[in-house]
Amino acid sequence: MRFLSVNANAFLIEFSSLQDTMAAYRTLQHAQHPYIRELVPAARTILVYFDPIFINSQTLIKWINAQKILDGAVLIGKELVIPVCYNGEDIEHVADLVGLSVSELIYKHSQTLWRAAFIGFAPGFAYLVSDEPPFGSIPRLASPRKKIISGSVGLAGEYSGIYPKDSPGGWQLIGKTDLKMWDVQREQPALLLPNDQVIFKDITHQPTQISVPNISSFPKKQSTESEVVLRVKKVGLQVLIQDVGRLNMAEMGVGRAGAMDQTSFQSANLAVGNPQNAAALEILNGGLVLSILKPTVIAVTGADAELSVQYAQGEKVRVSLYQPIALDQGDEVYLAVPKVGVRNYLAVRGGLAVENILGSASYDSLAELGALPLKIGDELASAQLKTHSVDLSQSSIAMPKQGDVIVIDLHLGPRTDWFKTSSLELLFQQKWLVTTESNRIGLRLHGEHALQREIEHELSSEGCSIGALQIPPNGQPVLFMRDHPITGGYPVIATVAAYHLDLVAQIPSCSFIQFRKITEFMDIQDHEK
């Protein structure tokens, strides 16, 4: 095992094989260390999140090294039979690649016992492996398809997998199943979890129905009387409902999402006396106009933008950010484009009534979870949460403006050694332009000189954290943000310090980032395991 640094509350464990990774993952699951927050398994690695308040990385690494690896029989999940119509558009090509007839390929695929190794790429997308891969390594398509329909069964490398929703993809398609691999109405939305076992049943010529294991649906919510308090009269670039995000959902392939600037989000709630995690609006680049339908109290925080109220009596007044604002029926709220920063947060006293998906009201733009972006005419109701006294002490962080050079701290790792020494120096020496191709998934950066790799071979997909600085083949960094995929296939040279993530969330395009190193690359190897 190799232990590689990520940030102050995470490290990556690298293994020599998928089998070793799965065995270690089962062992750590079984051991249930009290200070391990989450494990993100992948092809050759496990990303370990821990609580730095109670334990440091060195102590936890020693504990992991001392664990006796459990055999494969431990922690086997549920067994599932998946009916497949083997009519995929690549099935004849794949059969030719492996020197089999189509019927022989179908027989081998359906007679193999598969196990879900890890979930990645998309929520509910299980990478299925076998102790004896039936086809060796199947190459991905040279040019990925723009759309693969949900339920498509594919092969890539040593894996088999089922697309849980319509999405782009490069796997070789051999069939389709009608089972829903991902359904947020189920108590366990992902049909497959790591360690589950799968048998594919050929129904190409004999359609039949296969029952799904008892994975119960959510109980129907009791209807409650919610009081509609505001209507959207105008939206700018993007207005989303967000909260702190989804915790510990990586096992199903779901990232955290949540408010990009967590400090400003929580300040908005505190300013109206809400619980800190009450759902609120995240407004990108202003342009929001709201009509007030019932008396309420709001607060707006975040970017430095002009906020004004057109009172029903006719007077229009500019009001302050970070302060509670009492409003009556007929009033209108106007939020202009920010002068400094890019995101504002608007909280309503009592919170917003919105359905929680996997424990959160947040909209995840990558996984497409949560309430859709607001549009003109949408009405929002109060959640009528228990409130407390307003906190008038809230204040803004220093916000960046377009053209600024913003200093951002980095932890080196986990793949720092994949890059040339000259590129590592370049990472900190040159300024990086924040391009217009930036969103909640990540900021695309551009430097005058691209970073060059020392190690050129392909990297197996591995867990990535918020703030990861991933380097694709063009050498121009992508800085992962709240809606990033939980696994990625390009090396991560460093990770942004947690205390600078809110600042990054407020950086406008056409500004510059100057990175500053705060910790060295950690590479601890244990040759005895």
Protein Blocks (a to p, Z undefined) as FASTA:
>chain_A
ZZddfblmbccdddfbfklmmmmmmmmmmnopaklmbdcddfkbccddddfklocfklmm
mmmmmpccddfkgopacddddddddfbfklmmmmmmnopafklmmmmmmmpccddfbdeh
iahiacdddfbdfklpadddfbdcfbdcehiacdehjbccddfbdcddfbdcfbdcfbdf
bdfkbmblblbaghiacddddfklmgcddddddddddddddddddddfbdcfbdcfbccd
ddebjehklmnopafkoafblmlmmmmmmmnopafklccdddehihiacddfbdcdddde
hjddddddddfklpacdddehiacdddehiacdddddfedjbdcdddehiaadddeehia
bdcfklogajddddehiacddehiacddddfkbccdddddehiacdddddedjklmmpcf
klmmmmmmpccdddfkbcfkbccdddfbdcddfblbdcddddddehiacddfkopacddd
fklcfbdcbdcfbdcdfklmmmmmmpcghiacddddfbdcdddddfkZZ
